[in-house]
Amino acid sequence: MTSSRREFLATAAAGAVGAGVVSRSAVSRGALGGAAATFDAVVIGAGVFGAWTAWHLRRSGRSVAIVDEYGAGNSRASSGGETRVIRMGYGADEWYTRWSRHSLELWKELAAASGQRLFHAAGVLWMAREQDPLTVDSLATLARLGVRHEKLSRGELETRWRQIEFGPVTWGIYEPDSGALMARRGVQACVAEAAREGAVKLTGAVLPPSGKGRLSAVALRDGTAISAATFVFACGPWLPKLFPELLGERIFPTRQEVFYFGVPPGDARFAPGAMPVWVDFGEQIYGLPDIESRGFKVAPDRHGPPFDPDTGERLVTAQGVAAAQEFVGRRFPALKGAPLVASEVCQYENSSNGDFLIDRHPDLENVWLVGGGSGHGFKHGPAVGEYVAARIEDGKPVDAKVSLATKQKAQKRTVY
Ligand SMILES: Cc1cc2nc3c(=O)[nH]c(=O)nc-3n(C[C@H](O)[C@H](O)[C@H](O)COP(=O)(O)OP(=O)(O)OC[C@H]3O[C@@H](n4cnc5c(N)ncnc54)[C@H](O)[C@@H]3O)c2cc1C
């Protein structure tokens, strides 16, 4: 056992007196149904980052509670959608390529353990223009790291996917082992697995902590308090609301629309197997095949306006539908005029540089902040959770890439 692990358990046993918002005497067991109110770790937020953090912490033998105010993978959460892309290409950025590859192994492991379909190996097709730097760099990174892929000429693209009108696209990369994750189902499966292994699942809104030093407990809005040695706030787009001074300008949620178009009856050309997941960063748009008969998914990858995850209305706009329909008709001619059969409004929780935020709270030494998924975080949930659990265990500083110090107080974007 490492010294940090000993200290961790000892603090938990002692009730973690210190700079907490709630005194030990205030600890209630009401919401806990009689379970112990002290844990090695409490994870606040059961989105993809919190779920996998709880899963890894539990796997390493810790007592864990995971608390969410609306429930795991709820409709307001960034992880609450139907599907998410998992791709390996990330330009020159090896960090995310490695995390994505490792995460896919863990997603498959979770799927096997839960007995549920969480991944569709539909393949991912990058549609590129001549000297498209992100795609050119991705090609080099995939080759360097030995990730299976094909570089395809315009002619090869046209032969393989006759249902696509490639327009200005001159070449592409195909990742055959990548594809689509079932988002809400995956998060719920992860929380269920953590719970099956002993993690305690709670519903409640955790109030923001304050003070300095060591936090002893967090309070739920109903007055219940939960003490722990470590607290992980994995609250996605809610992080700036919980920590306004620290994160108010470092994470900025934007409104994002997702459209599902109905495919023609009996037409299998848009189902996984015939149609890959595709990304066209030149047009800032991507989409997924008709997975589990939900519809042909299309989503613009541009930042929308600022968005409140609690109160924001989740109806798509007529302009958004028209723009998506225009693109679909142009790129996939057989879907011209296809009806909108479903839609989602979600939010990105953007950091200034598109990198995740994983760090200790600067004033509360046993509080972790985990978020900043920036529109590409879902696939990496397993690797993020593992990284957080490892830093809690070994006490080492986080890498500069994900640290609070590298997140500017500025609302600009980097596209990943
Ligand atoms: C439209 C859209 C498309 C996307 N596409 C992709 C994609 O294709 N591939 C990809 O990898 N990523 C994608 N992403 C990004 C990815 O979905 C997010 O980065 C990721 O889901 C963020 O997860 P999270 O756990 O940080 O946040 P969330 O999923 O939002 O989870 C935070 C949780 O915290 C809870 N919470 C908040 N405050 C409190 C509180 N006070 N007390 C208790 N609970 C609280 C909330 O209820 C919520 O469940 C997409 C995002 C969107 C919106």
The ligand as a Gaussian input file, in Angstrom:
#p B3LYP/6-31G(d) Opt

LIG

0 1
 C      -24.335000      16.812000     -29.257000
 C      -23.081000      16.221000     -28.697000
 C      -22.358000      15.342000     -29.461000
 C      -21.187000      14.791000     -28.942000
 N      -20.511000      13.878000     -29.705000
 C      -19.449000      13.242000     -29.195000
 C      -18.853000      12.194000     -29.920000
 O      -19.297000      11.849000     -31.004000
 N      -17.792000      11.558000     -29.373000
 C      -17.293000      11.899000     -28.164000
 O      -16.321000      11.283000     -27.731000
 N      -17.860000      12.904000     -27.432000
 C      -18.923000      13.572000     -27.919000
 N      -19.538000      14.557000     -27.210000
 C      -18.949000      15.012000     -25.939000
 C      -19.292000      14.116000     -24.769000
 O      -20.614000      13.653000     -24.868000
 C      -19.045000      14.878000     -23.475000
 O      -17.733000      15.398000     -23.483000
 C      -19.205000      13.965000     -22.264000
 O      -20.425000      13.269000     -22.312000
 C      -19.127000      14.793000     -20.979000
 O      -19.371000      13.931000     -19.882000
 P      -19.316000      14.461000     -18.390000
 O      -19.368000      13.254000     -17.543000
 O      -18.164000      15.398000     -18.210000
 O      -20.617000      15.384000     -18.217000
 P      -22.176000      14.982000     -18.108000
 O      -22.479000      13.819000     -18.949000
 O      -22.948000      16.215000     -18.342000
 O      -22.355000      14.525000     -16.612000
 C      -22.383000      15.427000     -15.546000
 C      -23.363000      14.912000     -14.519000
 O      -23.253000      15.682000     -13.354000
 C      -24.546000      15.750000     -12.752000
 N      -24.530000      16.896000     -11.835000
 C      -24.269000      18.175000     -12.147000
 N      -24.298000      18.961000     -11.062000
 C      -24.569000      18.142000     -10.019000
 C      -24.732000      18.348000      -8.625000
 N      -24.622000      19.564000      -8.071000
 N      -25.030000      17.284000      -7.835000
 C      -25.174000      16.038000      -8.364000
 N      -25.039000      15.792000      -9.686000
 C      -24.729000      16.825000     -10.499000
 C      -25.464000      15.909000     -13.937000
 O      -26.805000      15.524000     -13.648000
 C      -24.817000      15.000000     -14.964000
 O      -25.402000      13.709000     -14.978000
 C      -20.714000      15.132000     -27.662000
 C      -21.452000      16.024000     -26.887000
 C      -22.637000      16.560000     -27.399000
 C      -23.424000      17.490000     -26.553000

